[in-house]
Protein backbone atom coordinates (compact mmCIF):
# COMPACT_ATOMS: atom_id res chain seq x y z
CA UNK A 1 0.00 0.00 0.00
CA UNK A 2 1.52 3.30 -1.10
CA UNK A 3 -0.94 5.88 0.24
CA UNK A 4 -0.10 8.36 3.00
CA UNK A 5 -1.70 6.15 5.68
CA UNK A 6 0.36 3.11 4.70
CA UNK A 7 1.48 1.23 7.80
CA UNK A 8 -1.59 2.09 9.85
CA UNK A 9 -3.93 -0.72 10.86
CA UNK A 10 -7.61 0.05 11.35
CA UNK A 11 -10.50 -2.14 12.45
CA UNK A 12 -13.96 -1.38 11.05
CA UNK A 13 -16.96 -2.84 12.84
CA UNK A 14 -19.48 -3.54 10.08
CA UNK A 15 -22.28 -1.06 9.61
CA UNK A 16 -24.00 0.77 6.78
CA UNK A 17 -23.68 4.19 5.18
CA UNK A 18 -21.22 6.62 6.74
CA UNK A 19 -19.14 4.06 8.64
CA UNK A 20 -18.19 2.00 5.58
CA UNK A 21 -17.66 5.24 3.64
CA UNK A 22 -15.17 6.45 6.26
CA UNK A 23 -13.44 3.07 6.17
CA UNK A 24 -13.28 3.26 2.38
CA UNK A 25 -11.63 6.68 2.56
CA UNK A 26 -9.06 5.43 5.07
CA UNK A 27 -8.34 2.37 2.92
CA UNK A 28 -8.07 4.54 -0.20
CA UNK A 29 -5.45 6.57 1.69
CA UNK A 30 -3.37 3.46 2.22
CA UNK A 31 -4.37 2.20 5.66
CA UNK A 32 -4.80 -1.53 6.17
CA UNK A 33 -8.46 -1.69 7.12
CA UNK A 34 -10.16 -4.93 8.08
CA UNK A 35 -13.94 -5.08 8.27
CA UNK A 36 -15.39 -7.13 11.12
CA UNK A 37 -18.62 -8.67 9.88
CA UNK A 38 -21.26 -10.54 11.86
CA UNK A 39 -20.63 -14.30 11.75
CA UNK A 40 -24.24 -14.79 10.71
CA UNK A 41 -23.56 -12.84 7.52
CA UNK A 42 -21.53 -15.77 6.18
CA UNK A 43 -23.92 -18.09 4.39
CA UNK A 44 -21.54 -20.29 2.50
CA UNK A 45 -18.63 -19.80 0.11
CA UNK A 46 -17.86 -16.30 -1.14
CA UNK A 47 -19.69 -15.83 -4.47
CA UNK A 48 -17.65 -15.78 -7.65
CA UNK A 49 -19.45 -12.64 -8.80
CA UNK A 50 -18.14 -9.17 -7.94
CA UNK A 51 -19.52 -7.38 -4.90
CA UNK A 52 -21.01 -4.13 -6.24
CA UNK A 53 -20.93 -2.29 -2.89
CA UNK A 54 -18.20 0.21 -3.71
CA UNK A 55 -18.01 1.50 -0.13
CA UNK A 56 -16.55 -1.89 0.89
CA UNK A 57 -13.59 -1.66 -1.47
CA UNK A 58 -9.95 -1.84 -0.49
CA UNK A 59 -10.17 -3.99 2.64
CA UNK A 60 -10.37 -7.58 3.78
CA UNK A 61 -13.33 -9.06 5.61
CA UNK A 62 -13.36 -11.07 8.83
CA UNK A 63 -16.49 -12.65 10.36
CA UNK A 64 -16.71 -12.75 14.16
CA UNK A 65 -19.53 -13.63 16.53
CA UNK A 66 -19.36 -10.81 19.08
CA UNK A 67 -21.98 -12.57 21.22
CA UNK A 68 -19.54 -15.46 21.66
CA UNK A 69 -16.87 -14.97 24.37
CA UNK A 70 -14.13 -16.17 22.04
CA UNK A 71 -15.37 -13.83 19.31
CA UNK A 72 -15.02 -10.91 21.71
CA UNK A 73 -11.62 -12.18 22.83
CA UNK A 74 -10.49 -12.40 19.20
CA UNK A 75 -11.56 -8.84 18.49
CA UNK A 76 -9.65 -7.63 21.54
CA UNK A 77 -6.59 -9.54 20.32
CA UNK A 78 -6.88 -7.67 17.04
CA UNK A 79 -7.32 -4.38 18.90
CA UNK A 80 -3.89 -4.87 20.46
CA UNK A 81 -2.32 -4.65 17.00
CA UNK A 82 -4.50 -1.85 15.64
CA UNK A 83 -4.00 1.89 15.48
CA UNK A 84 -7.69 2.71 15.29
CA UNK A 85 -11.15 1.17 15.48
CA UNK A 86 -14.32 2.65 14.01
CA UNK A 87 -17.90 1.63 14.77
CA UNK A 88 -21.36 2.93 13.99
CA UNK A 89 -23.69 1.46 16.60
CA UNK A 90 -26.04 3.43 18.82
CA UNK A 91 -24.37 4.70 22.01
CA UNK A 92 -23.81 1.89 24.50
CA UNK A 93 -23.98 -1.08 22.11
CA UNK A 94 -20.22 -1.65 21.96
CA UNK A 95 -20.08 -1.43 25.74
CA UNK A 96 -22.80 -4.08 26.07
CA UNK A 97 -20.86 -6.33 23.72
CA UNK A 98 -17.82 -5.99 25.99
CA UNK A 99 -15.70 -4.09 23.46
CA UNK A 100 -16.40 -0.50 24.41
CA UNK A 101 -13.73 2.19 24.40
CA UNK A 102 -12.68 1.66 28.02
CA UNK A 103 -12.01 -2.04 27.45
CA UNK A 104 -10.28 -1.46 24.12
CA UNK A 105 -8.11 1.37 25.41
CA UNK A 106 -7.09 -0.77 28.36
CA UNK A 107 -5.83 -3.38 25.89
CA UNK A 108 -4.22 -0.76 23.64
CA UNK A 109 -3.68 2.67 25.25
CA UNK A 110 -2.70 4.22 21.89
CA UNK A 111 -5.91 3.17 20.16
CA UNK A 112 -8.05 5.77 18.40
CA UNK A 113 -11.68 4.73 18.96
CA UNK A 114 -13.89 6.33 16.30
CA UNK A 115 -17.64 6.42 16.90
CA UNK A 116 -20.11 7.26 14.12
CA UNK A 117 -23.68 8.13 15.05
CA UNK A 118 -26.41 10.39 13.75
CA UNK A 119 -27.18 12.31 16.93
CA UNK A 120 -23.93 11.86 18.89
CA UNK A 121 -23.00 9.96 22.02
CA UNK A 122 -24.98 12.34 24.24
CA UNK A 123 -28.10 14.49 24.04
CA UNK A 124 -31.87 13.92 24.16
CA UNK A 125 -31.94 12.32 20.70
CA UNK A 126 -28.89 10.08 21.20
CA UNK A 127 -30.80 6.81 21.60
CA UNK A 128 -33.35 7.47 18.84
CA UNK A 129 -33.26 6.01 15.35
CA UNK A 130 -32.74 8.38 12.47
CA UNK A 131 -31.53 8.84 8.92
CA UNK A 132 -29.74 11.51 6.90
CA UNK A 133 -32.94 13.47 6.31
CA UNK A 134 -33.49 13.77 10.06
CA UNK A 135 -29.92 14.73 10.95
CA UNK A 136 -29.71 17.52 8.38
CA UNK A 137 -33.11 18.74 9.54
CA UNK A 138 -31.97 19.16 13.14
CA UNK A 139 -28.64 20.64 12.00
CA UNK A 140 -30.39 23.59 10.36
CA UNK A 141 -29.43 22.54 6.86
CA UNK A 142 -32.46 20.96 5.19
CA UNK A 143 -34.64 24.03 5.74
CA UNK A 144 -32.51 25.88 3.20
CA UNK A 145 -32.57 23.35 0.33
CA UNK A 146 -35.34 24.13 -2.11
CA UNK A 147 -36.90 26.67 -4.40
CA UNK A 148 -38.85 29.76 -3.58
CA UNK A 149 -42.41 29.03 -2.51
CA UNK A 150 -41.83 25.28 -2.31
CA UNK A 151 -41.18 22.81 0.52
CA UNK A 152 -37.62 21.88 1.50
CA UNK A 153 -36.12 19.35 -0.93
CA UNK A 154 -34.05 16.58 0.68
CA UNK A 155 -30.82 16.16 -1.29
CA UNK A 156 -29.25 12.76 -1.87
CA UNK A 157 -27.87 11.54 1.45
CA UNK A 158 -24.52 13.20 0.79
CA UNK A 159 -24.87 15.99 3.34
CA UNK A 160 -25.60 14.03 6.51
CA UNK A 161 -24.37 10.51 5.90
CA UNK A 162 -21.26 11.18 3.88
CA UNK A 163 -20.25 14.86 4.09
CA UNK A 164 -21.29 15.51 7.68
CA UNK A 165 -20.80 11.90 8.77
CA UNK A 166 -18.26 9.63 7.12
CA UNK A 167 -15.87 12.38 6.07
CA UNK A 168 -15.83 13.91 9.55
CA UNK A 169 -15.21 10.48 11.08
CA UNK A 170 -12.29 9.87 8.72
CA UNK A 171 -10.90 13.34 9.42
CA UNK A 172 -11.28 12.80 13.16
CA UNK A 173 -9.52 9.45 13.02
CA UNK A 174 -6.61 10.85 10.99
CA UNK A 175 -6.29 13.84 13.34
CA UNK A 176 -6.34 11.59 16.40
CA UNK A 177 -3.72 9.30 14.83
CA UNK A 178 -1.45 12.30 14.28
CA UNK A 179 -1.90 13.37 17.90
CA UNK A 180 -1.37 9.84 19.18
CA UNK A 181 1.94 9.62 17.33
CA UNK A 182 3.15 12.52 19.50
CA UNK A 183 1.48 11.83 22.83
CA UNK A 184 1.50 8.05 22.79
CA UNK A 185 -2.10 8.09 23.97
CA UNK A 186 -5.31 7.13 22.24
CA UNK A 187 -8.71 8.77 22.55
CA UNK A 188 -12.35 8.58 21.51
CA UNK A 189 -13.63 10.38 18.42
CA UNK A 190 -17.35 11.24 18.72
CA UNK A 191 -18.43 11.93 15.13
CA UNK A 192 -22.10 12.84 14.83
CA UNK A 193 -23.83 13.52 11.55
CA UNK A 194 -25.85 16.36 13.07
CA UNK A 195 -22.60 18.04 14.20
CA UNK A 196 -20.82 17.57 10.89
CA UNK A 197 -23.82 18.79 8.91
CA UNK A 198 -23.93 21.91 11.08
CA UNK A 199 -20.25 22.56 10.37
CA UNK A 200 -20.88 22.24 6.62
CA UNK A 201 -23.26 25.20 7.00
CA UNK A 202 -20.51 27.47 8.42
CA UNK A 203 -20.36 29.83 5.46
CA UNK A 204 -24.11 30.33 5.53
CA UNK A 205 -23.99 31.13 9.25
CA UNK A 206 -21.42 33.76 8.24
CA UNK A 207 -23.71 35.10 5.53
CA UNK A 208 -26.56 35.21 8.04
CA UNK A 209 -24.43 37.21 10.48
CA UNK A 210 -23.48 39.59 7.66
CA UNK A 211 -27.13 40.11 6.76
CA UNK A 212 -26.78 38.64 3.28
CA UNK A 213 -28.65 35.37 3.83
CA UNK A 214 -32.33 35.40 4.75
CA UNK A 215 -32.99 32.10 6.51
CA UNK A 216 -36.74 32.66 6.19
CA UNK A 217 -36.67 33.11 2.41
CA UNK A 218 -35.70 29.72 1.02
CA UNK A 219 -34.84 29.86 -2.67
CA UNK A 220 -34.42 33.65 -2.67
CA UNK A 221 -30.76 34.00 -1.74
CA UNK A 222 -27.54 34.14 -3.72
CA UNK A 223 -26.63 30.44 -3.66
CA UNK A 224 -29.98 28.70 -3.13
CA UNK A 225 -31.42 29.24 -6.65
CA UNK A 226 -32.66 32.73 -5.85
CA UNK A 227 -30.26 34.46 -8.22
CA UNK A 228 -30.66 34.20 -11.99
CA UNK A 229 -26.90 33.85 -12.44
CA UNK A 230 -26.58 30.84 -10.11
CA UNK A 231 -29.00 28.14 -11.21
CA UNK A 232 -29.69 25.32 -13.63
CA UNK A 233 -31.57 25.86 -16.88
CA UNK A 234 -33.39 23.51 -19.22
CA UNK A 235 -32.24 23.38 -22.82
CA UNK A 236 -34.27 22.75 -25.97
CA UNK A 237 -33.56 19.00 -25.81
CA UNK A 238 -34.79 18.63 -22.23
CA UNK A 239 -31.26 18.41 -20.81
CA UNK A 240 -29.86 20.90 -18.31
CA UNK A 241 -26.86 23.18 -17.91
CA UNK A 242 -25.56 24.96 -14.80
CA UNK A 243 -24.28 28.52 -14.49
CA UNK A 244 -22.59 30.12 -11.50
CA UNK A 245 -21.56 33.52 -12.80
CA UNK A 246 -21.29 35.32 -9.47
CA UNK A 247 -18.26 37.58 -9.90
CA UNK A 248 -18.68 40.61 -12.22
CA UNK A 249 -16.15 39.41 -14.77
CA UNK A 250 -17.82 36.01 -14.98
CA UNK A 251 -21.28 37.58 -15.19
CA UNK A 252 -20.06 39.79 -18.03
CA UNK A 253 -18.94 36.67 -19.89
CA UNK A 254 -22.36 35.08 -19.35
CA UNK A 255 -24.05 38.14 -20.83
CA UNK A 256 -21.62 38.26 -23.76
CA UNK A 257 -22.19 34.64 -24.74
CA UNK A 258 -25.97 34.91 -24.39
CA UNK A 259 -26.09 38.17 -26.37
CA UNK A 260 -27.37 40.18 -23.40
CA UNK A 261 -24.44 42.51 -22.76
CA UNK A 262 -26.34 45.62 -23.86
CA UNK A 263 -29.53 44.77 -21.97
CA UNK A 264 -30.10 47.37 -19.25
CA UNK A 265 -32.11 45.07 -17.03
CA UNK A 266 -29.34 42.45 -16.94
CA UNK A 267 -26.93 45.18 -15.83
CA UNK A 268 -28.73 45.08 -12.46
CA UNK A 269 -26.99 41.86 -11.44
CA UNK A 270 -27.22 42.23 -7.66
CA UNK A 271 -30.66 43.82 -7.50
CA UNK A 272 -32.57 40.90 -5.99
CA UNK A 273 -35.90 42.52 -6.87
CA UNK A 274 -35.03 41.83 -10.52
CA UNK A 275 -33.92 38.22 -10.09
CA UNK A 276 -37.26 36.51 -10.76
CA UNK A 277 -37.80 38.46 -13.95
CA UNK A 278 -34.23 37.96 -15.15
CA UNK A 279 -34.46 34.24 -14.46
CA UNK A 280 -37.58 33.97 -16.59
CA UNK A 281 -35.78 35.74 -19.41
CA UNK A 282 -32.75 33.44 -19.14
CA UNK A 283 -35.04 30.41 -19.21
CA UNK A 284 -36.25 31.57 -22.62
CA UNK A 285 -32.70 32.13 -23.86
CA UNK A 286 -31.36 28.77 -22.74
CA UNK A 287 -34.36 26.97 -24.22
CA UNK A 288 -33.26 28.08 -27.68
CA UNK A 289 -30.32 25.65 -27.92
CA UNK A 290 -29.54 22.07 -26.98
CA UNK A 291 -27.22 21.24 -24.13
CA UNK A 292 -24.48 20.27 -26.58
CA UNK A 293 -24.85 23.59 -28.38
CA UNK A 294 -24.47 25.49 -25.12
CA UNK A 295 -21.45 23.34 -24.27
CA UNK A 296 -19.86 24.21 -27.59
CA UNK A 297 -20.40 27.88 -26.80
CA UNK A 298 -19.59 28.03 -23.08
CA UNK A 299 -17.31 25.16 -22.12
CA UNK A 300 -13.72 26.22 -21.33
CA UNK A 301 -14.79 29.85 -20.80
CA UNK A 302 -15.03 31.88 -17.60
CA UNK A 303 -18.80 31.83 -17.48
CA UNK A 304 -18.58 29.26 -14.65
CA UNK A 305 -20.50 26.74 -16.67
CA UNK A 306 -20.94 22.99 -16.84
CA UNK A 307 -23.46 20.58 -18.30
CA UNK A 308 -25.62 18.76 -15.76
CA UNK A 309 -24.52 15.14 -16.21
CA UNK A 310 -25.84 11.82 -15.00
CA UNK A 311 -23.37 9.39 -13.43
CA UNK A 312 -23.02 7.53 -16.72
CA UNK A 313 -22.40 10.77 -18.59
CA UNK A 314 -19.90 11.98 -16.00
CA UNK A 315 -17.82 8.82 -16.35
CA UNK A 316 -17.64 9.39 -20.11
CA UNK A 317 -16.84 13.12 -20.06
CA UNK A 318 -13.41 14.00 -21.54
CA UNK A 319 -12.31 16.02 -18.50
CA UNK A 320 -13.05 13.15 -16.14
CA UNK A 321 -11.45 10.65 -18.49
CA UNK A 322 -8.22 12.65 -18.68
CA UNK A 323 -8.04 12.91 -14.88
CA UNK A 324 -9.15 9.29 -14.35
CA UNK A 325 -11.82 10.58 -11.99
CA UNK A 326 -13.66 7.29 -12.44
CA UNK A 327 -12.13 3.83 -12.63
CA UNK A 328 -13.37 0.31 -13.19
CA UNK A 329 -12.69 -2.49 -10.71
CA UNK A 330 -13.99 -5.99 -11.45
CA UNK A 331 -16.40 -4.52 -13.99
CA UNK A 332 -17.85 -1.95 -11.58
CA UNK A 333 -17.40 1.72 -12.53
CA UNK A 334 -16.71 3.88 -9.48
CA UNK A 335 -15.07 7.12 -8.33
CA UNK A 336 -11.30 6.93 -8.00
CA UNK A 337 -9.66 7.70 -4.64
CA UNK A 338 -9.32 11.38 -3.77
CA UNK A 339 -7.52 13.63 -3.04
CA UNK A 340 -4.35 13.00 -5.00
CA UNK A 341 -0.81 13.00 -3.69
CA UNK A 342 2.41 13.79 -5.52
CA UNK A 343 4.50 11.13 -3.78
CA UNK A 344 2.37 8.71 -1.76
CA UNK A 345 -0.04 7.71 -4.48
CA UNK A 346 -3.29 6.25 -3.22
CA UNK A 347 -4.79 3.22 -4.93
CA UNK A 348 -7.72 0.85 -4.57
CA UNK A 349 -6.18 -2.21 -2.94
CA UNK A 350 -8.94 -4.62 -3.77
CA UNK A 351 -12.52 -5.11 -4.88
CA UNK A 352 -15.28 -5.15 -2.23
CA UNK A 353 -15.07 -8.34 -0.20
CA UNK A 354 -17.84 -10.71 0.83
CA UNK A 355 -18.52 -11.44 4.53
CA UNK A 356 -15.89 -13.71 6.02
CA UNK A 357 -13.92 -13.94 2.79
CA UNK A 358 -10.55 -13.34 4.48
CA UNK A 359 -11.12 -14.51 8.07
CA UNK A 360 -8.34 -17.09 8.21
CA UNK A 361 -5.79 -15.01 6.32
CA UNK A 362 -6.32 -11.87 8.37
CA UNK A 363 -6.19 -13.63 11.72
CA UNK A 364 -2.96 -15.32 10.68
CA UNK A 365 -1.47 -12.07 9.40
CA UNK A 366 -2.38 -10.33 12.66
CA UNK A 367 -0.59 -12.93 14.78
CA UNK A 368 -3.24 -15.53 15.66
CA UNK A 369 -1.82 -19.05 15.55
CA UNK A 370 -3.17 -21.64 13.14
CA UNK A 371 -4.19 -23.85 16.06
CA UNK A 372 -6.21 -21.07 17.65
CA UNK A 373 -7.82 -20.16 14.31
CA UNK A 374 -8.92 -23.77 13.86
CA UNK A 375 -10.36 -23.80 17.39
CA UNK A 376 -12.20 -20.51 16.83
CA UNK A 377 -13.74 -21.79 13.61
CA UNK A 378 -14.73 -25.03 15.32
CA UNK A 379 -16.42 -23.14 18.19
CA UNK A 380 -18.32 -20.82 15.85
CA UNK A 381 -16.65 -17.74 17.33
CA UNK A 382 -15.33 -16.93 13.86
CA UNK A 383 -16.53 -17.95 10.43
CA UNK A 384 -14.69 -18.22 7.16
CA UNK A 385 -16.40 -18.16 3.78
CA UNK A 386 -15.01 -21.46 2.57
Steps between C-alpha positions, in 0.01 A plus 500: 500500500652830390254758634584748776340279768706196402612312810193586705266219601132577549211281610154576360200354679248430224220748453328683217532842340746743656708244690595294194553824306749621762673162491516519121665842518757375751572194285527717188762703689708189553400374844457127551134484595330176596122485519355295785177346376236313698563124489139451396568695181703207366261268321738280311791549261577850375317547167704505182320814385631847586362679804351825366508684835773750418519629858646161602796523264864482598478285813480141614204352683497299822187342653478490880218412737517782755238324714744211544767549771774380267376734227535792740840373612613478137393856429691621805806309378471687172456829686843451656657522154282780364550874484131582481154346519183648353142398576154630422267353761265697722667627819556219749483203261876443485514522878228235533694275265804534727712690247430859595767769499605447862567130443673558167717783629602286795626239253661762275554843661598655164179395327286760324137396556279660234125509560253584222143587593227726370423692818825455696593310813302738722188715480123443512493340154805276550309173540245566224509354151552737212621546145679767298180696441445530875857596589521779243160622616614542860833648386325795336596395150197342333282807555713685246494247213223578256344754271305809582144427607558125520565253783856407598650247257707223661823458303657160442638378832835666434465779755427304817623148439811567298601868521396565859549139609754273335739775395504653848562157653792439264639847570462446874676165486791640297532799735495275806762271343727800445455607862553147628831478315621790717333431833502122496140504618179404327160664531136481396372680191128586530392569141133591470327568172298784652825668613678453169200622302489812717868565429437468125262796538775727642515736204125550507512580872757763399271634229215511751713700744595738218135552410535353152313173555132503592434170676125556468507545122597161361586514131542879500866535593822514302591130506165326553356554148376849580740673263460474123876465455532199733258230390431218258312554175318265266615487140297437185571125516377463858853478642640749750800728540630678811628856531669660799603840370527680833803726457458803268753380245333160479154657479622721216612188314158341554331806352743512207443138402122527535488826302372701797793733564310811390181415689443760772299270722777238509741773611320490837674178602477537878156659516309208651167662412587431135611139543166329433446695181857450380477128569188473287680677218803270527271197493379616159855556376634164612200320352610611154794257476578142594732417785774403255463832320538690826802285585659587168446867579581515872728213596859606579393863553476703820123495512522243783308248298456125483248259354284318754610138455368168621747257657535314171562824313750621759708184465518557124580873505843588352610702804426213736660250265823700481518526880389138553233629736316171455653154481376148444568220748370150426259647246355757741545867405569716805664824615877481533664577836534868587680725573817437304854500631822579317709234674287258702259400228175354626350197329207263536654194663224259417142451389224496765521181703223263603432427870763273649697477177837560669443383859778242514755708311447814705513324835823331396649825372409674826679240712235240588642148489365241259398279792298778659339591166390139455356497853316829444346372178401176671331689787310732266667808648632581153380398157684473173329506162639170379 
